[in-house]
């Protein structure tokens, strides 16, 4: 006999996604650790890919020591960007005054004054956040669009799609299968004969010609144009 039980209630979602917490990072120690490594000796006599692997290994080791990680909170437990600690304390105080008023321990005027203070502080906090986002939008577009997306209450559905025979796909399951097949076709599609011939010719040219030397000025120029607000890539290194 199989017995099943239905548990009532809502379990709290626990986030397992971790991210680098740069607010608690020790960049001085990170610079010191990387400066102690004898890079000339460590990279001597190795190829480009091997040098990159060596640098990445030492950098990630130093990063783990100097930049702590924190868990991302779920959307339900995340506070609004304009919510500061001071404003949160005021809102808690307002709730406490309301409870006291219900019990007859506070007057209605006291609760009304606390409510007005919280409304004024909330209005100023939102205006201050929007002003900062407007000033930083040229450098940090990510924060601006994140705030805009948080204001939207609904999400757009996937538009109607056409399958292989030209028929409209309306069901969500059919849309998912069609998109999955389309993205998988990138890995399973066979190369065109003319394209394969072009790739072979290009490989032969690259083998015959000398690779261009990478100058230090070029590297510094590209490093200066990095977008520091982007998320880290698959290599685990932040811009």
Secondary structure, 3 states (H helix, E strand, C coil): CCCCCCCCCCCCCCCCCEEECHHHCCHHHHHHHHHHCCHHHHHCCCCHHHHHHHHHHHHHHHHHHHCCEEECCCCCCCCCCCCCHHHHHHHHHHHHHHHHHHCCCCCHHHHHHHHHHHHHHHHHHHHHHHHHHHHHCCCCHHHHHHHHHHHCCCCCCCCCEECCCCCEECCHHHHHHHHHHHHHHHHHCCCCHHHHHHHHHHHHHHHHCCCCCCCHHHHHHHHHCCCCCCCCCCCCCCC
